[in-house]
Amino acid sequence: AALEKLAVQTDPSFLGAVKAQTHKQLKGLEHLEKKLLRAEKKKHEVHLNAVEALQLELFPHRGLQERTVNFSSFYLSFGPEWMTRLYAELDPLHPYFSVMVWD
């Protein structure tokens, strides 16, 4: 608005150029905003996919792991130490899920 007022005071023929440039800049900013929103959405999509992959690893077929994976496969992979650690770390009466990480 201030630039338009200055253009009218200086030379009214500049008013059209000022309005056109203002419109062009606003369209450019709108385009940039759309690009930023797409980039942010893509970034969140990558994180969401990682979380979903972890969820499927911990909860196969969206259910409890013990319903689909037999403990013997863990026993074969980690040996009898796995059972000892399982007894030491898990409380079956605890109302929360536990995640055991084996190095």
Residue pairs with C-beta under 8 A, 6 or more apart in sequence:
3 18
3 22
4 15
4 18
4 19
4 22
7 14
7 15
7 17
7 18
8 15
55 62
56 62
58 65
58 97
58 99
59 65
60 68
60 69
61 68
74 82
75 82
75 83
78 102
82 102
85 100
85 102
86 100
89 98
89 100
90 98
90 100
